[in-house]
Amino acid sequence: MRTLIFKMERPDLVHEGDVVEVEEGQLPSSWYYVIEPAVAMSGNIPITQRLKTKTGKITHIKATNIGYYLTVEFDEDEV
């Protein structure tokens, strides 16, 4: 199991327990992921740590003064 943190700007777009699809984007030396349809975005992930699967499950949502942070688990063992 692998977890990534995503930042969401508005509340209630997704909920804990939701299964989500991510789209992958590439920068010159890293990857980033967006929960579709443009709900939340990950930080930059090193090029050597690319996700093996594009489907994950939201396990936790933390509200802060600057946005909402989603913890998403990806089961890379099945790939």
Order of alpha helices (4+ residues) and beta strands (2+ residues): beta-beta-beta-beta-beta-beta-beta
